[in-house]
Amino acid sequence: MAGATLKESRRTKHDAQTNAFLTSLNRGALTFGQLLASLRQADEAGLAQFAATLGISRQHLHQLETGQKSVSPERAVRFARLLGQSESYFLQLALQDLANDSGITAYIQVMVA
């Protein structure tokens, strides 16, 4: 159990460091859509190819990347799994977007249970 807690603590620290670095590059808070766009571009994948990987339409991916649509927490975790990325980080960004879209001033931090 202690090993799992240490691993969880390291992942939380890593996610926080990643978020801080990406925020500095972005000159502001990173959105879920910007994260998807960055991952897609890093993979040198087109919208259709990346959307197929996620199991969504090209149009829906475009709407997510441009902030026209938000993603549910469940879908954020599913996308993270499909892309081999941090579930807690994807969830954090999705929840942050939902809070921001609702006009709630808050900083969302996710810790894996």
Beta strands, then each sheet from edge to edge (+ up, - down):
end
